[in-house]
């Protein structure tokens, strides 16, 4: 597009008569892929880059996964599985990690070495990179860490962390070549070689014959930017693409019963929150927080706002994941909630619930919550905010807001978002040094039972005091064309999610 | 002499309008909550990262200073660079303008003859079955929201019948066939405005004393129609045509989004969302220049098509 339709093309086309002329310059025909797997994602426009350490969007992560590898990969229950790291072990203190790399060639023929790994982690921790995974490596001592041999390295931590291998599988921890700085034509060890890319436009990759885990089943992989969900579904149903990422519950429902496609749903993948500021009126009053907690009907919320494509939440992050505690399900108690509202002297209190288009389920949930809380004596009205900076707005000015979070390992969620040292995610004003203590106790012990106990206590504490209510946990839906195999339903951020290395057309 | 002066006055007014438009758009964009750094870095960024990037981009400076800097460049023809991509504003816009110009050109190519045909048929026999059918049809199409019509057409022609592709895939799948549905949606939604103007113009001209007189003089009907009724009847529609053209060239957000076409509409939305001021201003200038040029063109064409004015002068 770029060169073909520059000024001259535009002037000619604008001359009205020149209708057909620009067509020749624009891409290939639909469905002409042959061995080309076309996948549609919502995209980020011209600000996109292929830097695997700066990945604000799902499409960025998916492209990085095609081109690069990580040391480990997260399974569906969010535990680390070996990838480029063939094996690893720590010392008894959990501070020195010895990693053995598997032989893996880069796309340019060079072989992966320990120096590439060290360079990648150095780049991630450099503030100038603004890497999304930087927080996971904050305790890494890069001056003490070293390459033991070309295929073995030792990472040294400033404090013990027996869960460090989890960090190596996070999105944004892709291993790049030593001294790589520009990523206009990225070189990785991933299953697909970079071929072409226009920011905001399509990205094309070619199968890498030399991939250590075997050649991909499809010859080419093309990412198409299709922001509108309807358009993604249309492209899928008409056979133009083989995969459409991120479908709302309503979108997934549209695919039901259509034999041209299948909706793949990974359960319990994205958490829907109501966040209440514990340090601002009116929800600095614990009775009102409890009234909201007991006043909402989670079953109805899941049924109406998520069209039943999710599970009821129990005010804790991480349903179905490792370290999730078994707690009795909170159930609606209108009488008790109403009594609490009266006790707090808040009968008929008007509260604004902040919402936005940042998550497609916010608005529907807001309407349901408003109706439910009216029954306990709170007058809730929706306040719509711009979606572009919604999350930073509610962090700064929130009182009562809709929020959502994708899938992360529970330790990662706590370590990145819930500590007193991580104010970026302070949506409720709840800062608790005891959470920090429990978190470091959990990551600093080799005793799995003690660790589990500590994480349980963190989640229970957050549930009781933090002001964050998880009312539902929604499925993650993607659409796949009939006849395409090798794509599994997967939670976002896991290794299997948006992984097209085993995908096969027809 | 008078003509020269009026052109000068018009040019001065146009420049003033342009300046006012850029100031207004600048003010409105700066009033939007959130800055470029915040939007670009996303919700995961720390306050410190946001501050650093804002300082690097220069968006932490007072709006007045930034506007002065931009305006200083703009008068010398330098529209600056995108805050997000670092590419020049002209390059960014040129990338997207091709697809939009193509869409606009094709839409006009289809809509104009159709509108003239429908408007003339209806205008020459007001109240006839042909008039009623054509007026009802174009009104219905005009009333249908673009997204609804687009979805309907996709559902029918792409998903059910499988005749036409459903999306341009952000440009990757752009073929002539992909453009059929977007153009159909645009034509359908614009046809009504245009054909009703033509109908009205034809109706009035057809019954005007001078055309009645020409008929009395015994001129053949085709000559009356082609030489006199149509030029006079179409002239008032040119303003409407200009509105449609500038609207389509300025970006058709719904259609572009529905068919994943990489055009100006999507570009404007993206620029506003990322608070990319130089780029937003660039698009605003583009729209203003297109509007002014089209108006000028329309004035010239109107003068050409309505000889009455020439006579009166």
Contacts between the chains, C-beta under 8 A, distances in Angstrom:
chain1	res1	chain2	res2	distance
A	1	B	95	6.5
A	1	B	98	7.0
A	1	B	99	7.2
A	1	B	171	4.7
A	1	B	174	7.7
A	1	B	262	6.4
A	2	B	95	5.1
A	4	B	98	7.3
A	5	B	94	7.5
A	5	B	95	7.1
A	5	B	97	7.3
A	5	B	98	2.5
A	5	B	99	6.7
A	5	B	102	7.9
A	6	B	94	5.1
A	6	B	95	7.6
A	6	B	98	7.4
A	7	B	94	5.4
A	9	B	98	5.0
A	10	B	94	6.3
A	10	B	97	4.5
A	10	B	98	5.0
A	10	B	101	5.1
A	13	B	98	6.1
A	13	B	101	4.0
A	13	B	102	4.9
A	13	B	105	5.6
A	14	B	97	8.0
A	14	B	101	4.4
A	14	B	104	7.4
A	14	B	105	6.8
A	14	B	249	7.6
A	15	B	105	7.6
A	16	B	105	4.7
A	16	B	108	5.8
A	16	B	109	6.5
A	17	B	105	7.6
A	17	B	109	7.8
A	18	B	105	6.5
A	19	B	102	6.9
A	19	B	105	5.2
A	19	B	106	5.0
A	19	B	109	5.7
A	20	B	176	7.2
A	22	B	98	5.5
A	22	B	99	7.9
A	22	B	101	7.9
A	22	B	102	5.1
A	23	B	102	7.6
A	23	B	174	7.4
A	23	B	175	7.0
A	23	B	176	5.4
A	23	B	179	7.9
A	26	B	99	7.9
A	26	B	171	6.5
A	26	B	174	4.0
A	26	B	175	7.6
A	27	B	171	6.2
A	27	B	172	5.1
A	27	B	173	6.4
A	27	B	174	5.1
A	27	B	175	7.5
A	28	B	172	7.5
A	28	B	173	7.6
A	29	B	173	7.5
A	29	B	175	5.2
A	30	B	165	4.6
A	30	B	169	7.6
A	30	B	173	4.5
A	30	B	175	6.5
A	30	B	177	7.7
A	30	B	178	7.2
A	31	B	165	8.0
A	38	B	169	7.2
A	38	B	172	7.9
A	40	B	167	7.8
A	40	B	169	7.0
A	43	B	170	6.9
A	45	B	266	7.5
A	45	B	267	8.0
A	45	B	270	4.0
A	45	B	274	7.6
A	46	B	82	7.1
A	46	B	84	6.7
A	46	B	85	5.0
A	46	B	87	7.7
A	46	B	92	6.5
A	46	B	95	8.0
A	46	B	267	7.9
A	46	B	270	6.8
A	47	B	40	6.1
A	47	B	84	4.3
A	47	B	85	6.2
A	47	B	270	7.9
A	47	B	274	6.2
A	56	B	40	7.8
A	56	B	41	7.4
A	56	B	42	4.2
A	56	B	44	7.4
A	127	B	49	7.3
A	127	B	52	7.7
A	130	B	41	6.3
A	130	B	45	6.9
A	130	B	49	5.4
A	130	B	53	7.3
A	132	B	44	5.3
A	198	B	171	7.6
A	199	B	85	6.6
A	200	B	170	7.2
A	200	B	262	6.8
A	200	B	270	7.6
A	201	B	170	5.3
A	201	B	171	5.2
A	201	B	172	6.9
A	201	B	262	6.3
A	202	B	169	6.6
A	202	B	170	5.8
A	202	B	171	6.7
A	202	B	172	3.6
A	222	B	172	6.6
A	224	B	167	7.8
A	224	B	169	3.8
A	224	B	170	5.4
A	224	B	172	5.2
A	224	B	173	7.1
A	224	B	260	7.3
A	225	B	169	7.6
A	225	B	170	3.7
A	225	B	260	6.8
A	226	B	167	5.9
A	226	B	169	6.3
A	226	B	170	6.4
A	226	B	260	4.4
A	227	B	257	6.4
A	227	B	260	7.1
A	227	B	266	7.8
A	228	B	257	4.7
A	228	B	258	6.0
A	228	B	260	6.9
A	230	B	151	6.2
A	230	B	154	7.9
A	230	B	258	6.7
A	231	B	166	7.2
A	231	B	167	5.1
A	231	B	257	7.0
A	231	B	258	5.7
A	231	B	259	6.5
A	231	B	260	5.1
A	232	B	167	7.9
A	234	B	154	4.8
A	234	B	158	6.1
A	234	B	159	6.6
A	234	B	166	3.6
A	234	B	167	5.9
A	235	B	166	5.4
A	235	B	167	4.1
A	235	B	169	6.6
A	235	B	260	7.5
A	237	B	158	7.5
A	237	B	159	4.7
A	237	B	166	7.2
A	238	B	154	7.8
A	238	B	158	4.2
A	238	B	159	5.7
A	238	B	162	6.8
A	238	B	165	6.2
A	238	B	166	4.1
A	238	B	167	7.7
A	239	B	162	7.7
A	240	B	165	5.6
A	240	B	166	6.2
A	240	B	167	5.8
A	240	B	169	6.5
A	240	B	173	6.0
A	241	B	167	7.9
A	241	B	169	7.1
A	385	B	33	7.9
A	386	B	32	7.2
A	386	B	33	6.2
A	386	B	34	7.1
A	388	B	34	5.9
A	388	B	39	4.9
A	388	B	273	4.8
A	388	B	274	7.4
A	388	B	275	7.8
A	389	B	33	6.3
A	389	B	34	3.3
A	389	B	38	5.2
A	389	B	39	5.6
A	391	B	43	3.7
A	392	B	34	6.9
A	392	B	38	5.6
A	392	B	43	6.3
A	392	B	50	8.0
A	393	B	33	6.3
A	393	B	34	7.2
A	423	B	46	7.7
A	423	B	47	7.8
A	424	B	43	7.8
A	424	B	44	6.8
A	424	B	45	7.1
A	424	B	46	5.1
A	424	B	47	7.6
